Amino acid sequence: MKTSELIGAALDWAVTRANFEVNYETVWRDCREECNFSTEWAHGGPIIEREKIETWYRVGVHWISRIPGVWEEDGPTQLVSAMRCYVGSKLGNEVDVPEELK
C-alpha cells in the first residue's frame, strides 16, 4: 500500500512497524486497541516531537508534514500527515500492510 494512502488501522499498524522494527508484530497484537498514533495526540505526539516532524496547514488543501531533508507527506489531519511522514521516512513509499487492515 502506498504510504501516502495509509489511513486508520493500516496507518497505525505501519507506525507500529516503523516504531518497533524488531518485534512490531507482538507489539501490535498486544496494543492494537491502544496504538492510535494517527488519531490520538497522546500516542502520535511523542513521535512528532522525537522525530522533529514539522507540520503546517496549507489553506484550502490539507496538512503537510516533513522531516527536513528526509521525507514529506500530506494528509487530511495533522496527525495523519505526520504519521505518514514518519512511516515514509522509516519504511519508504510502499508498505506491505496485512490484508485485513486495508
C-alpha distances in whole Angstrom, upper triangle without the diagonal:
4,6,9,7,7,10,13,13,9,10,13,12,10,14,15,14,15,18,19,18,21,21,18,18,21,21,18,20,23,22,19,22,23,19,19,18,17,20,23,24,26,23,21,24,25,22,22,26,25,23,25,22,24,23,25,25,25,27,26,23,21,20,20,19,20,21,24,23,20,17,17,15,16,15,18,19,20,19,15,16,17,15,12,14,15,12,12,15,15,11,11,8,5,5,6,6,10,10,13,11,8
4,5,5,7,10,14,14,11,10,14,14,11,14,16,15,15,18,20,19,22,22,19,20,23,23,20,23,25,24,21,23,24,20,19,18,16,19,22,23,26,22,20,23,24,21,21,24,24,21,23,20,21,20,22,22,22,24,23,20,18,18,17,16,17,18,21,20,17,14,14,11,13,13,16,17,18,17,14,13,15,13,10,12,13,11,9,13,13,11,9,6,4,6,9,10,13,14,16,13,11
4,5,5,9,12,13,10,8,12,12,9,11,14,13,12,15,17,17,20,21,18,19,22,21,18,21,24,22,20,22,21,18,17,15,13,17,19,20,22,19,16,19,20,17,17,20,20,17,19,16,18,17,19,19,20,23,22,18,16,15,14,13,14,15,18,18,15,11,11,8,10,11,14,15,15,14,11,10,12,10,6,8,10,7,6,10,11,9,7,5,5,6,10,10,14,15,17,14,12
4,6,9,12,14,12,10,13,14,12,13,16,16,15,18,20,20,24,24,21,22,25,23,21,24,26,24,22,23,23,19,18,16,13,16,19,20,23,20,17,19,21,18,17,21,21,18,19,16,17,15,17,17,17,19,19,15,13,12,11,12,13,15,17,18,15,11,10,7,7,8,11,13,14,13,10,9,11,10,6,8,11,10,8,12,13,12,10,8,8,10,13,13,17,17,19,16,13
4,6,10,12,9,9,12,13,12,13,16,16,16,19,21,21,24,24,21,21,24,23,20,23,25,23,20,21,22,19,17,16,13,16,19,20,23,20,18,20,22,20,19,23,23,21,22,19,20,18,19,18,18,20,19,16,14,14,14,14,16,18,21,21,19,15,13,10,10,9,11,13,15,14,10,10,13,11,8,11,13,11,11,15,16,14,13,10,9,10,12,11,14,15,16,13,10
4,7,9,6,5,9,10,8,10,13,13,13,16,18,18,21,21,17,18,21,19,16,19,21,19,16,18,18,15,13,12,10,13,16,18,20,17,15,18,20,17,17,21,21,19,21,18,19,17,19,19,20,22,21,18,15,14,15,14,16,18,21,22,19,15,14,11,11,9,11,12,14,12,8,10,12,9,7,11,12,9,10,14,14,12,12,11,9,9,11,9,12,13,13,10,9
4,7,6,5,8,10,10,11,13,14,15,17,19,20,23,22,18,19,21,19,16,18,20,18,15,15,16,13,11,11,8,10,13,16,18,15,14,17,19,17,17,21,21,20,21,18,19,17,19,18,20,21,20,17,14,14,15,15,17,19,23,24,21,18,16,13,12,9,10,10,12,10,7,10,12,9,8,12,13,12,13,16,17,15,16,14,13,12,14,11,13,14,13,10,9
4,5,5,6,9,10,11,12,14,16,16,18,20,22,21,17,17,19,17,14,16,18,15,12,12,13,11,8,9,7,8,11,14,16,14,13,16,18,17,18,21,22,21,22,20,21,19,21,20,22,23,23,20,17,16,18,17,20,22,25,27,24,21,19,16,15,12,12,12,14,11,9,12,13,11,11,15,15,13,16,19,18,17,18,17,16,14,15,12,13,14,12,8,9
4,5,5,6,8,10,10,12,14,15,16,17,20,18,14,14,16,14,11,12,14,12,9,10,11,9,8,9,9,10,13,16,17,14,13,17,19,17,19,22,22,21,23,21,23,22,24,23,25,27,26,24,20,19,20,20,22,23,26,28,25,22,21,18,17,15,15,15,16,13,11,15,15,12,12,16,15,13,16,19,18,17,18,18,16,13,13,10,10,11,10,6,8
4,6,5,6,9,10,11,12,14,15,16,18,17,13,13,16,15,11,14,16,14,11,13,14,11,11,11,10,12,15,18,19,15,15,18,20,17,19,22,22,21,23,20,22,21,23,23,25,27,26,23,20,19,19,19,20,21,25,26,22,19,19,16,16,14,15,16,17,14,11,14,15,11,11,14,14,11,13,16,15,14,15,14,12,9,10,6,8,9,9,5,6
4,5,5,6,9,10,10,12,14,15,18,17,13,14,17,15,12,15,17,14,12,13,13,10,9,8,7,10,13,15,16,13,11,15,16,14,15,18,18,17,19,17,19,17,20,20,22,24,24,21,17,16,16,15,17,18,21,22,19,16,16,13,13,11,13,13,13,11,8,10,11,7,7,11,10,8,11,14,13,12,13,13,12,10,11,9,11,13,13,9,9
4,5,5,6,9,10,10,12,14,16,15,11,12,14,12,9,12,13,11,9,10,10,6,6,6,6,9,11,13,13,10,9,13,14,12,14,17,17,17,19,17,19,18,21,22,24,26,26,23,20,18,18,17,18,19,22,24,21,18,18,16,16,14,15,14,14,11,9,12,12,8,10,13,11,10,13,15,14,13,16,16,15,12,13,10,12,14,13,10,11
4,5,5,6,9,10,10,12,14,12,9,9,11,10,7,10,12,10,8,11,11,8,9,9,10,13,14,16,16,13,13,16,17,14,17,20,19,18,21,19,22,21,24,25,27,29,29,26,23,21,21,19,20,20,24,25,21,19,19,17,18,17,18,18,18,14,13,15,14,11,11,14,12,10,13,15,13,12,15,15,13,10,10,8,9,12,11,8,10
4,5,5,6,8,10,10,13,13,9,11,13,12,10,13,15,13,12,14,14,11,11,10,10,14,15,17,17,14,12,16,16,13,15,18,17,16,19,17,20,19,22,23,25,28,28,24,21,19,19,17,17,17,21,21,18,16,16,14,16,15,17,17,17,14,12,13,13,9,9,11,9,6,9,12,10,8,11,12,10,7,9,7,10,13,13,10,11
4,5,5,6,8,10,13,13,9,12,14,11,10,14,15,12,12,14,13,9,9,7,9,12,13,14,14,10,9,12,12,9,12,15,14,13,16,14,17,17,20,22,24,27,27,24,20,18,17,15,15,15,19,20,17,15,15,14,15,15,17,16,15,11,11,12,10,7,8,10,7,6,10,11,9,9,12,14,13,10,12,11,13,16,16,13,14
4,5,5,6,8,10,9,6,8,10,7,6,10,11,9,9,12,11,7,10,8,11,14,14,15,15,11,11,14,13,11,14,16,15,15,18,17,20,20,24,25,27,30,31,28,24,22,21,18,19,18,22,23,20,18,19,18,19,18,20,19,18,14,14,16,14,10,12,14,11,9,13,13,11,11,15,16,15,12,13,11,13,16,16,13,15
4,6,5,5,8,8,5,7,10,9,8,11,13,12,12,15,15,11,13,12,14,17,18,18,18,14,14,17,16,13,16,18,16,15,19,18,21,22,25,27,29,32,32,29,25,23,22,19,19,18,22,22,19,17,19,18,20,19,22,21,20,17,16,17,15,12,12,14,11,8,11,12,9,9,12,14,13,10,10,10,12,15,16,13,15
4,6,6,9,10,8,11,13,11,11,15,16,15,15,18,16,13,14,12,13,17,17,18,18,14,13,15,14,11,13,16,14,12,16,15,18,19,23,25,27,30,30,27,24,21,20,17,16,15,18,19,15,14,16,16,18,18,21,20,19,16,15,15,13,10,11,11,8,6,9,9,6,7,10,13,12,10,12,12,15,18,19,16,17
4,6,9,10,8,11,12,10,11,14,14,13,14,16,14,11,13,11,13,16,16,16,15,12,11,13,11,9,12,14,11,11,15,14,18,19,23,25,27,31,31,28,25,22,21,17,17,15,19,20,16,16,18,17,20,20,22,20,19,15,15,16,13,11,12,13,9,9,12,11,9,10,14,16,16,14,15,15,17,20,21,18,20
4,6,6,5,9,9,7,9,12,13,12,13,16,15,12,15,13,16,19,18,19,17,14,14,16,14,12,16,17,14,14,18,18,22,23,27,29,31,34,35,32,28,25,24,21,21,19,22,23,20,19,21,21,23,23,25,24,22,19,19,20,17,14,16,16,13,12,15,14,11,12,16,18,18,15,15,15,16,20,20,18,20
4,6,6,9,11,10,11,14,15,15,16,19,18,15,17,16,18,21,21,22,21,17,17,19,17,15,18,19,16,16,19,19,23,24,28,30,32,35,36,33,29,27,25,22,21,19,22,22,19,19,21,21,23,24,26,25,24,21,20,21,18,15,16,16,13,11,14,13,9,10,14,17,16,13,14,14,16,19,20,18,20
4,6,9,9,10,12,14,15,16,17,20,19,17,20,18,21,24,24,24,23,19,20,22,20,17,21,22,19,19,23,23,27,28,32,34,36,39,40,36,33,30,29,26,25,23,26,26,22,22,25,25,27,27,30,29,27,24,23,24,22,19,20,20,17,15,17,17,13,13,17,20,19,16,16,16,17,21,22,20,23
4,6,6,6,9,10,11,12,14,17,17,14,18,17,20,23,22,23,22,18,19,22,20,18,21,23,20,20,24,24,28,29,32,34,36,39,40,37,33,31,30,27,26,25,28,28,25,24,26,26,28,27,29,28,27,24,23,25,23,19,20,21,18,16,19,19,15,15,19,22,20,17,16,16,16,19,20,18,21
4,5,5,6,8,10,10,11,14,14,11,15,14,17,19,19,20,19,16,16,19,18,16,19,21,19,19,22,22,25,26,29,31,33,36,36,33,30,27,26,24,24,23,26,26,23,22,24,23,24,24,26,25,24,20,20,21,19,16,17,18,15,13,16,17,13,13,17,19,17,14,13,12,13,17,17,15,18
4,5,5,6,9,10,10,14,14,12,15,16,18,20,21,22,21,18,19,22,21,19,22,24,22,22,26,25,28,29,32,33,35,38,38,35,31,29,29,26,27,26,29,30,26,25,26,25,26,25,27,26,26,22,21,23,22,18,19,21,18,16,19,20,16,15,19,21,18,14,13,12,11,14,14,13,16
4,5,5,6,9,10,13,13,12,16,17,19,21,21,23,21,18,19,22,21,20,23,25,23,23,27,26,30,30,33,35,37,40,40,37,33,31,31,28,29,28,31,32,28,27,29,27,29,28,29,28,27,24,23,25,24,20,22,23,20,18,22,22,19,18,22,24,22,18,17,15,14,18,17,16,19
4,6,5,6,8,11,10,9,13,13,16,18,18,19,17,14,16,19,17,16,20,21,19,20,24,23,27,27,30,32,34,37,37,34,31,28,28,26,26,25,29,30,26,25,26,25,26,25,27,25,24,21,20,23,21,17,19,21,18,16,20,20,17,17,21,23,21,18,17,15,15,18,17,16,19
4,5,5,5,9,9,7,11,12,14,16,16,18,17,14,15,18,18,16,20,22,20,21,24,23,26,26,29,30,33,35,35,32,29,26,27,24,25,25,28,29,26,24,25,23,24,23,24,23,23,19,18,21,20,16,17,20,17,15,19,20,17,17,20,21,19,15,15,12,12,15,14,12,15
4,6,6,9,10,10,13,15,17,18,19,21,19,16,18,22,21,20,23,25,24,24,28,27,30,30,33,34,36,38,38,35,32,30,30,28,29,28,32,33,30,28,29,27,28,26,27,26,26,22,21,24,23,19,21,23,21,19,22,23,21,20,23,24,22,18,17,14,13,15,13,13,17
4,6,8,9,9,13,15,18,18,18,20,18,15,18,20,20,19,23,24,23,24,27,27,30,30,33,34,37,39,39,36,33,30,31,29,30,29,33,34,31,29,30,28,29,27,28,26,26,22,22,25,24,20,22,24,22,20,24,25,22,22,25,27,25,21,20,18,16,19,17,16,20
4,6,5,6,9,11,14,15,14,16,14,11,14,17,17,16,20,21,20,22,24,24,27,26,29,30,33,35,35,33,29,27,28,26,27,26,30,32,28,27,27,26,26,24,25,23,23,19,19,22,20,17,20,22,19,18,22,23,21,21,24,25,23,20,20,17,16,19,17,15,18
4,5,5,8,11,13,13,13,16,15,12,14,18,18,17,20,22,22,22,25,24,27,26,28,29,32,33,33,31,27,25,26,25,26,26,30,31,28,26,26,24,24,22,22,21,21,18,17,20,19,16,18,21,19,17,21,22,20,20,23,23,21,18,17,14,13,16,13,11,15
4,6,7,11,13,12,12,15,14,12,14,17,18,18,21,23,23,24,26,25,27,26,28,29,31,33,33,31,27,25,27,25,27,28,31,33,30,28,28,25,25,22,22,20,21,17,17,21,20,17,19,22,20,19,23,24,23,23,25,26,24,21,21,17,16,18,15,13,17
4,6,9,11,11,9,12,10,8,11,14,15,15,18,19,19,21,23,22,25,24,26,27,30,32,32,30,26,24,25,23,25,25,29,31,28,26,26,24,24,22,21,19,19,16,16,19,18,16,18,21,19,18,22,23,21,22,25,26,24,21,21,18,18,20,18,16,19
4,6,9,9,9,11,10,7,9,12,13,12,15,17,17,18,20,19,22,21,24,25,28,29,30,27,24,21,22,20,22,22,26,28,25,23,23,21,21,19,19,17,17,13,13,16,15,12,15,17,15,14,18,19,18,18,21,22,21,18,18,15,16,18,16,14,16
4,6,6,6,9,9,6,7,11,12,12,14,16,17,17,19,18,20,19,21,22,24,26,26,24,20,18,20,18,20,21,25,27,24,22,21,19,18,16,16,14,14,10,11,14,13,11,13,16,14,14,18,19,18,19,21,21,20,18,19,16,17,19,17,14,16
4,6,6,7,8,5,4,8,9,9,10,13,14,14,16,14,16,15,18,19,22,24,25,22,18,16,17,15,17,17,21,23,20,18,18,16,16,14,14,12,11,7,8,11,10,7,10,12,11,11,15,16,15,16,18,19,19,17,18,16,18,20,18,15,17
4,6,8,10,8,6,9,12,11,11,14,16,15,16,14,15,14,16,16,19,21,21,19,15,13,14,13,15,17,20,23,20,17,16,14,13,10,11,9,9,5,5,8,8,6,9,11,11,11,14,16,16,16,18,18,18,16,18,16,18,19,18,14,15
4,7,9,8,8,10,13,13,13,16,18,18,19,16,17,15,17,17,20,21,21,19,16,14,16,15,18,20,23,26,23,21,19,16,15,12,11,9,9,6,7,11,11,10,12,15,14,15,18,19,20,20,22,21,21,20,21,19,20,21,19,16,17
4,5,6,6,8,11,12,12,14,16,17,18,16,17,16,18,18,22,23,24,22,18,16,18,17,19,20,24,26,24,22,21,19,18,15,14,11,11,8,10,13,12,11,14,16,15,16,19,20,21,22,23,24,24,22,24,21,22,24,22,19,20
4,5,5,5,8,10,9,11,13,15,15,14,15,14,16,17,20,22,23,22,18,15,17,15,17,18,21,24,23,21,20,18,17,15,15,12,10,7,11,13,11,11,15,16,15,16,19,20,20,22,23,24,25,23,25,23,25,27,25,22,23
4,6,6,7,10,11,11,13,15,16,16,17,17,19,21,24,26,27,26,22,19,20,18,20,20,23,26,24,23,22,21,20,19,19,15,14,11,14,16,14,13,17,18,16,18,21,21,21,23,25,26,26,24,26,24,25,27,26,22,24
4,6,7,8,10,11,12,14,15,14,17,16,19,21,24,26,27,25,21,18,19,17,18,18,22,25,22,21,20,19,19,17,18,15,13,10,12,14,12,11,14,15,13,14,18,18,18,19,22,23,23,21,22,20,22,24,22,19,21
4,6,5,6,9,10,11,12,11,13,13,16,17,21,23,24,22,18,15,15,13,15,15,18,21,19,17,17,15,15,14,15,12,10,7,9,11,8,7,11,12,10,12,15,15,15,17,19,20,20,19,21,19,21,24,23,19,20
4,5,5,6,9,10,10,10,12,12,15,17,20,22,24,22,19,15,15,13,14,14,18,21,19,18,17,16,16,16,16,13,10,8,11,12,9,10,13,13,12,14,17,17,17,19,21,22,23,22,24,23,25,27,26,23,24
4,5,5,6,8,10,10,13,14,17,20,23,26,27,25,22,18,18,15,15,14,18,20,19,18,18,18,19,19,20,16,14,11,14,15,11,11,15,14,12,14,17,16,16,19,21,23,24,22,25,23,25,28,27,24,25
4,5,5,6,8,8,11,13,16,19,22,25,26,24,20,17,16,13,13,12,15,17,15,15,15,15,16,16,18,16,13,10,12,12,9,8,12,11,8,11,13,12,12,15,17,19,20,19,21,20,23,26,25,22,23
4,6,5,6,5,8,9,13,15,19,21,23,21,18,14,13,10,10,9,13,16,14,13,13,13,14,15,16,14,10,9,11,10,7,8,11,10,8,12,13,12,14,16,18,19,21,20,23,22,25,27,27,23,24
4,6,5,7,9,11,14,18,21,24,26,24,21,17,16,12,12,11,13,17,16,15,16,16,18,18,20,17,13,12,15,14,10,12,15,13,11,15,16,15,16,19,20,22,24,23,26,25,28,31,30,27,28
4,6,8,11,14,17,21,23,26,29,26,23,19,18,14,13,11,13,16,15,15,16,17,19,20,22,19,16,14,16,16,12,12,15,13,11,14,16,13,14,17,19,21,23,22,25,24,27,30,30,27,28
4,5,9,12,16,19,21,25,27,24,21,17,15,11,10,7,10,12,11,11,13,14,16,18,20,18,15,13,15,14,10,11,13,10,8,11,12,10,11,14,16,18,20,20,23,23,26,28,29,25,26
4,6,10,13,17,19,22,25,23,20,16,14,10,9,7,9,12,11,12,12,14,16,18,20,17,14,13,15,14,10,12,14,11,10,14,14,12,14,17,18,20,22,22,25,25,28,31,31,28,28
4,6,10,14,16,19,21,19,16,12,10,6,6,5,8,11,10,9,9,11,12,14,16,14,11,11,12,10,7,9,11,8,8,12,12,11,13,16,16,17,20,20,23,23,26,29,29,25,26
4,7,11,13,16,19,17,14,10,8,5,5,6,8,11,12,11,9,11,11,13,15,13,10,11,13,10,8,11,12,10,11,14,14,13,16,19,18,19,22,22,26,26,29,31,31,28,27
4,7,10,13,15,13,11,7,6,4,7,9,11,14,14,12,10,10,9,10,12,10,7,9,11,8,7,11,12,10,12,15,15,15,18,20,19,19,22,22,26,25,28,30,30,26,26
4,7,9,12,11,9,6,6,7,9,12,13,16,17,14,11,11,10,11,12,10,8,11,12,10,10,14,14,13,15,18,18,18,21,23,22,21,24,25,28,27,30,32,32,28,27
4,6,9,8,6,4,6,9,12,15,16,19,19,17,13,12,9,10,10,9,8,12,12,10,12,15,15,14,17,20,19,20,23,24,23,22,24,25,29,28,31,32,32,28,27
4,6,5,6,6,7,11,13,17,17,20,20,17,14,12,10,11,11,11,11,15,15,12,14,17,17,16,19,21,20,21,24,25,24,22,25,26,29,29,32,32,33,29,28
4,5,7,9,11,14,17,20,21,23,24,21,17,16,13,13,12,13,13,17,17,15,17,20,20,19,22,24,24,25,28,29,27,25,27,29,32,31,34,34,34,31,29
4,7,10,12,16,19,22,23,25,25,22,18,16,13,12,11,13,14,18,17,15,18,21,20,20,24,25,24,26,29,29,27,25,27,28,31,30,33,33,33,30,28
4,7,9,13,16,20,21,22,22,19,15,13,9,9,9,11,12,15,14,12,15,18,16,17,20,21,20,22,25,25,24,21,23,25,28,27,30,30,30,27,25
4,7,10,13,17,19,21,20,17,13,10,7,6,5,7,8,12,10,9,12,14,13,14,17,18,18,20,22,23,21,19,21,22,25,24,27,27,27,24,22
4,7,10,14,16,18,17,14,11,9,5,5,6,6,6,9,8,6,9,11,11,11,14,16,16,17,20,21,19,18,20,21,24,23,26,27,27,23,22
4,7,11,12,14,14,11,7,6,4,7,9,9,7,10,10,6,8,11,10,9,12,14,13,14,17,18,17,16,18,20,23,23,26,27,28,24,23
4,7,9,12,11,8,6,5,6,8,11,10,8,9,9,6,5,9,8,6,9,12,11,11,14,16,15,15,17,18,22,22,25,27,27,24,23
4,6,8,8,6,4,6,9,12,15,14,11,12,12,9,7,10,10,6,8,11,10,9,13,15,14,14,17,19,22,23,26,28,29,25,25
4,6,5,5,6,9,12,15,18,17,14,14,14,11,9,11,11,7,8,11,10,8,11,14,13,15,18,19,22,23,26,29,30,26,26
4,5,7,8,11,14,17,20,19,17,17,18,14,12,15,14,11,12,14,13,10,14,16,15,17,20,21,25,26,30,32,33,30,29
4,6,9,13,16,19,22,22,19,20,20,17,15,17,16,12,13,15,13,10,13,16,14,16,19,21,25,26,30,32,34,30,30
4,7,11,14,17,21,20,18,18,18,15,13,14,13,9,10,11,9,6,10,12,11,12,16,17,21,22,26,28,30,27,26
4,7,11,14,17,17,15,15,14,11,10,11,10,6,8,9,7,5,9,11,9,10,13,15,19,20,24,26,27,24,23
4,7,11,14,14,13,13,12,9,9,11,8,6,9,10,8,8,12,13,11,11,14,16,20,20,24,26,27,24,22
4,7,11,11,11,11,9,6,7,9,6,5,9,10,8,10,13,13,11,10,13,14,18,18,22,23,24,21,19
4,7,8,8,10,8,5,8,10,7,8,11,12,11,13,16,16,15,13,15,16,20,19,23,23,24,21,19
4,6,7,8,6,4,8,9,8,9,12,13,13,15,17,17,16,15,16,17,20,18,21,22,22,18,17
4,7,9,7,7,10,12,11,13,15,16,16,19,21,21,20,18,19,19,22,20,23,23,23,19,18
4,6,5,6,9,10,11,12,14,15,16,18,20,21,20,19,20,20,23,21,23,24,23,20,19
4,6,5,6,9,10,11,12,14,15,17,19,20,20,19,20,21,23,22,25,26,25,21,21
4,5,5,6,8,10,10,12,14,15,17,18,18,18,19,18,21,19,22,23,22,19,19
4,6,5,6,8,10,10,12,14,15,16,16,15,16,15,18,16,19,20,20,16,16
4,6,5,6,9,10,11,12,15,15,15,14,15,16,19,18,21,22,22,19,18
4,5,5,6,9,10,11,13,14,14,15,16,16,19,18,21,23,23,20,20
4,5,5,6,8,10,11,12,13,13,14,13,16,15,18,20,20,16,17
4,5,5,6,9,10,10,10,10,11,11,14,13,17,19,19,16,15
4,6,5,6,9,10,10,10,12,13,16,16,20,22,23,19,19
4,5,5,6,9,10,11,13,12,16,16,19,21,22,19,19
4,5,5,6,7,9,9,9,12,12,15,18,19,16,16
4,5,5,4,6,8,9,12,13,17,19,21,18,17
4,6,6,9,11,12,15,16,20,22,24,21,21
4,6,10,11,10,13,15,18,21,22,20,20
4,7,7,7,10,12,15,18,20,17,17
4,6,7,11,13,17,19,21,19,18
4,7,10,12,16,18,20,18,16
4,7,9,13,14,17,15,13
4,6,9,12,14,12,11
4,7,9,12,11,10
4,6,8,7,7
4,6,6,7
4,5,6
4,6
4
